[in-house]
Amino acid sequence: MCHSIKTLFYELGASPAIYELDKDPQGRDMEQALFGAFGSTQVVPAVFVGGRYVGSAKDVISFHVNGSLKQMLKDSKAIWL
Protein backbone atom coordinates (compact mmCIF):
# COMPACT_ATOMS: atom_id res chain seq x y z
CA MET A 1 0.00 0.00 0.00
CA CYS A 2 2.85 2.40 0.67
CA HIS A 3 3.99 2.18 -2.96
CA SER A 4 0.44 2.88 -4.18
CA ILE A 5 0.10 5.95 -1.98
CA LYS A 6 3.50 7.29 -3.08
CA THR A 7 2.52 6.77 -6.71
CA LEU A 8 -0.82 8.53 -6.18
CA PHE A 9 0.86 11.59 -4.68
CA TYR A 10 3.41 11.76 -7.50
CA GLU A 11 0.64 11.43 -10.10
CA LEU A 12 -1.23 14.31 -8.46
CA GLY A 13 1.91 16.44 -8.81
CA ALA A 14 3.02 16.45 -5.18
CA SER A 15 6.58 15.86 -4.01
CA PRO A 16 6.03 14.13 -0.67
CA ALA A 17 8.60 13.70 2.06
CA ILE A 18 8.79 9.95 2.55
CA TYR A 19 10.15 8.10 5.56
CA GLU A 20 10.54 4.40 4.85
CA LEU A 21 10.44 2.86 8.29
CA ASP A 22 11.70 -0.52 7.13
CA LYS A 23 14.89 1.17 5.90
CA ASP A 24 15.44 3.49 8.85
CA PRO A 25 17.38 2.30 11.91
CA GLN A 26 14.79 4.04 14.11
CA GLY A 27 11.87 2.79 12.02
CA ARG A 28 10.52 0.42 14.67
CA ASP A 29 10.49 3.26 17.23
CA MET A 30 8.72 5.58 14.78
CA GLU A 31 6.10 2.93 14.03
CA GLN A 32 5.47 2.43 17.76
CA ALA A 33 5.13 6.21 18.22
CA LEU A 34 2.57 6.35 15.39
CA PHE A 35 0.66 3.46 16.93
CA GLY A 36 0.66 5.22 20.30
CA ALA A 37 -0.46 8.51 18.79
CA PHE A 38 -3.22 7.17 16.57
CA GLY A 39 -4.09 3.84 18.21
CA SER A 40 -4.65 2.06 14.93
CA THR A 41 -3.29 -1.32 13.98
CA GLN A 42 -2.91 -0.01 10.40
CA VAL A 43 -0.52 2.88 10.98
CA VAL A 44 1.69 2.54 7.92
CA PRO A 45 1.49 4.41 5.70
CA ALA A 46 0.67 7.28 8.03
CA VAL A 47 -0.11 10.17 5.72
CA PHE A 48 0.21 13.81 6.68
CA VAL A 49 -0.78 16.71 4.44
CA GLY A 50 0.34 20.18 5.43
CA GLY A 51 1.53 18.83 8.78
CA ARG A 52 -1.90 17.39 9.59
CA TYR A 53 -2.51 13.66 9.93
CA VAL A 54 -5.08 12.59 7.33
CA GLY A 55 -4.98 8.85 7.92
CA SER A 56 -3.79 5.58 6.49
CA ALA A 57 -3.87 4.28 2.92
CA LYS A 58 -7.57 3.44 3.20
CA ASP A 59 -8.36 7.01 4.25
CA VAL A 60 -6.21 8.56 1.52
CA ILE A 61 -7.83 6.44 -1.17
CA SER A 62 -11.26 7.41 0.16
CA PHE A 63 -10.32 11.11 0.04
CA HIS A 64 -9.02 10.65 -3.49
CA VAL A 65 -12.21 8.92 -4.67
CA ASN A 66 -14.47 11.62 -3.21
CA GLY A 67 -12.26 14.39 -4.62
CA SER A 68 -11.14 15.95 -1.36
CA LEU A 69 -7.50 14.78 -1.45
CA LYS A 70 -6.62 17.09 -4.32
CA GLN A 71 -8.20 20.01 -2.48
CA MET A 72 -6.23 19.15 0.68
CA LEU A 73 -3.03 19.22 -1.37
CA LYS A 74 -3.99 22.54 -2.93
CA ASP A 75 -4.90 24.08 0.43
CA SER A 76 -1.55 23.04 1.90
CA LYS A 77 0.24 24.36 -1.22
CA ALA A 78 1.62 20.91 -2.00
CA ILE A 79 0.25 21.25 -5.53
CA TRP A 80 -0.77 24.26 -7.58
CA LEU A 81 -3.28 22.91 -10.10
C-alpha positions in Angstrom: 0.0 0.0 0.0 2.9 2.4 0.7 4.0 2.2 -3.0 0.4 2.9 -4.2 0.1 6.0 -2.0 3.5 7.3 -3.1 2.5 6.8 -6.7 -0.8 8.5 -6.2 0.9 11.6 -4.7 3.4 11.8 -7.5 0.6 11.4 -10.1 -1.2 14.3 -8.5 1.9 16.4 -8.8 3.0 16.4 -5.2 6.6 15.9 -4.0 6.0 14.1 -0.7 8.6 13.7 2.1 8.8 10.0 2.6 10.1 8.1 5.6 10.5 4.4 4.9 10.4 2.9 8.3 11.7 -0.5 7.1 14.9 1.2 5.9 15.4 3.5 8.9 17.4 2.3 11.9 14.8 4.0 14.1 11.9 2.8 12.0 10.5 0.4 14.7 10.5 3.3 17.2 8.7 5.6 14.8 6.1 2.9 14.0 5.5 2.4 17.8 5.1 6.2 18.2 2.6 6.3 15.4 0.7 3.5 16.9 0.7 5.2 20.3 -0.5 8.5 18.8 -3.2 7.2 16.6 -4.1 3.8 18.2 -4.7 2.1 14.9 -3.3 -1.3 14.0 -2.9 0.0 10.4 -0.5 2.9 11.0 1.7 2.5 7.9 1.5 4.4 5.7 0.7 7.3 8.0 -0.1 10.2 5.7 0.2 13.8 6.7 -0.8 16.7 4.4 0.3 20.2 5.4 1.5 18.8 8.8 -1.9 17.4 9.6 -2.5 13.7 9.9 -5.1 12.6 7.3 -5.0 8.8 7.9 -3.8 5.6 6.5 -3.9 4.3 2.9 -7.6 3.4 3.2 -8.4 7.0 4.2 -6.2 8.6 1.5 -7.8 6.4 -1.2 -11.3 7.4 0.2 -10.3 11.1 0.0 -9.0 10.6 -3.5 -12.2 8.9 -4.7 -14.5 11.6 -3.2 -12.3 14.4 -4.6 -11.1 16.0 -1.4 -7.5 14.8 -1.4 -6.6 17.1 -4.3 -8.2 20.0 -2.5 -6.2 19.2 0.7 -3.0 19.2 -1.4 -4.0 22.5 -2.9 -4.9 24.1 0.4 -1.6 23.0 1.9 0.2 24.4 -1.2 1.6 20.9 -2.0 0.3 21.3 -5.5 -0.8 24.3 -7.6 -3.3 22.9 -10.1 
